[in-house]
Amino acid sequence: MRFSAGSSPPLAKQIGAAILLLRIASASAFLYHGSAILFGAFAGPGPEKFAALHHWPVVIAYLVGLAQFAGGLAILSGVLFRLGALCIVIVMAGAIAMVHLPHGFDVTKGGMEYALTQLLLAIAFLLTGPGRYSLELWFSQLWRR
């Protein structure tokens, strides 16, 4: 990576902070939606209504809600981070293919714009890892003592 004269490479702390901000933004959405599906929180449908809305078996609703909620927790905390990001990749790929793609790109028309953004963030998380500001890093340092 080359930098122009007068510029300096990004510092590890800055990159870590940037990843943390992206993690908070992404995880917030999945904790919200996952808890709405799993528990009916935030006036959400709960698993039975979610499954009925999509004409799916209830077990699929539980799996989608669990993947979103647990994936959000993993992304937010940094614990089992890549597993959580993988859960989000699977759910968002499924959401795009099964729900949003027929509606095009525009999110206001039910399109895939937002789901694609979250899918790409989750893929980026798989590539970067949780960064320096994660509980996983803190736990690993604690266990080494």
C-alpha positions in Angstrom: 0.0 0.0 0.0 1.5 3.4 -1.0 0.8 6.7 0.6 1.4 10.1 -0.9 3.9 12.6 0.4 2.8 14.2 3.6 0.4 11.3 4.5 1.0 8.5 6.9 -0.4 5.0 7.1 -3.5 4.5 9.2 -2.6 3.6 12.8 -3.7 0.3 14.2 -5.8 2.1 16.9 -7.7 4.0 14.2 -8.4 0.9 12.2 -9.5 -0.9 15.3 -11.8 2.0 16.2 -13.2 2.0 12.7 -14.0 -1.7 12.8 -15.6 -1.3 16.2 -17.9 1.4 14.9 -18.9 -0.8 12.0 -19.4 -3.7 14.4 -21.7 -1.6 16.6 -23.8 -0.4 13.6 -24.2 -3.8 12.1 -24.8 -5.7 15.4 -27.5 -3.2 16.5 -29.6 -4.1 13.5 -29.2 -7.8 14.0 -29.8 -7.7 17.8 -33.0 -5.7 17.1 -34.3 -7.9 14.3 -33.2 -11.2 15.8 -35.0 -10.4 19.1 -38.1 -9.3 17.2 -38.2 -12.7 15.5 -37.1 -14.9 18.4 -38.9 -13.1 21.3 -41.5 -10.8 19.7 -39.5 -7.8 21.2 -40.0 -4.3 19.8 -43.5 -5.3 18.6 -41.9 -7.9 16.4 -43.8 -10.9 15.0 -42.2 -13.7 17.1 -41.3 -16.9 15.4 -44.8 -18.2 14.7 -46.0 -15.0 12.9 -42.7 -14.6 11.2 -42.9 -18.1 9.8 -46.5 -17.6 8.7 -45.7 -14.3 7.0 -43.1 -16.1 4.8 -45.0 -19.5 4.5 -42.0 -21.3 6.2 -41.9 -23.9 8.9 -41.6 -22.4 12.4 -38.2 -24.1 12.8 -36.8 -21.8 10.0 -38.0 -18.7 11.9 -36.3 -19.9 15.0 -33.0 -20.5 13.1 -33.2 -17.1 11.3 -33.9 -15.3 14.6 -31.2 -17.2 16.4 -28.6 -16.6 13.7 -29.5 -12.9 13.7 -29.5 -12.5 17.5 -26.4 -14.7 18.2 -24.6 -13.3 15.2 -25.3 -9.8 16.4 -24.0 -10.6 19.9 -20.9 -12.2 18.4 -20.2 -9.2 16.1 -20.8 -6.7 18.9 -18.7 -8.5 21.5 -16.0 -10.0 19.3 -16.4 -13.4 20.9 -16.9 -16.1 18.3 -16.7 -13.2 15.9 -16.2 -15.0 12.6 -18.8 -17.6 13.4 -21.3 -14.8 14.1 -20.3 -13.1 10.8 -20.8 -16.3 8.9 -24.3 -16.7 10.4 -25.1 -13.2 9.1 -23.7 -13.9 5.7 -25.9 -17.0 5.4 -29.0 -15.1 6.7 -28.5 -12.1 4.4 -27.7 -14.3 1.4 -31.0 -16.1 2.1 -32.9 -12.9 2.6 -31.6 -11.4 -0.6 -32.4 -14.6 -2.7 -35.7 -15.5 -1.1 -37.3 -12.1 -0.1 -35.6 -9.0 -1.5 -34.3 -9.9 -5.0 -37.7 -10.0 -6.7 -38.2 -6.4 -5.6 -35.0 -5.0 -7.1 -32.5 -2.8 -5.4 -34.5 0.0 -3.8 -35.1 -0.6 -0.1 -38.2 1.5 -0.1 -39.8 -1.0 -2.5 -38.7 -4.0 -0.5 -35.4 -4.4 -2.5 -32.1 -5.8 -1.5 -30.2 -2.5 -0.8 -29.9 -2.9 3.0 -29.6 -6.6 3.0 -26.7 -6.4 0.5 -25.0 -3.7 2.6 -25.2 -6.0 5.7 -24.0 -9.0 3.6 -21.0 -7.1 2.5 -20.2 -5.8 6.0 -20.4 -9.4 7.3 -18.0 -10.6 4.5 -15.6 -7.8 5.4 -15.8 -8.9 9.1 -14.8 -12.4 8.0 -11.8 -10.9 6.3 -10.7 -8.5 9.0 -11.6 -10.2 12.3 -13.0 -8.3 15.2 -10.1 -5.8 15.5 -8.2 -4.7 18.6 -11.3 -3.7 20.6 -13.1 -7.0 21.3 -13.8 -9.1 24.3 -12.2 -12.1 22.6 -8.9 -10.3 22.6 -9.3 -9.2 26.2 -10.3 -12.8 27.2 -7.3 -14.3 25.4 -4.9 -11.9 27.2 -6.6 -12.7 30.5 -6.2 -16.5 29.9 -2.6 -16.2 29.1 -1.8 -14.9 32.6 
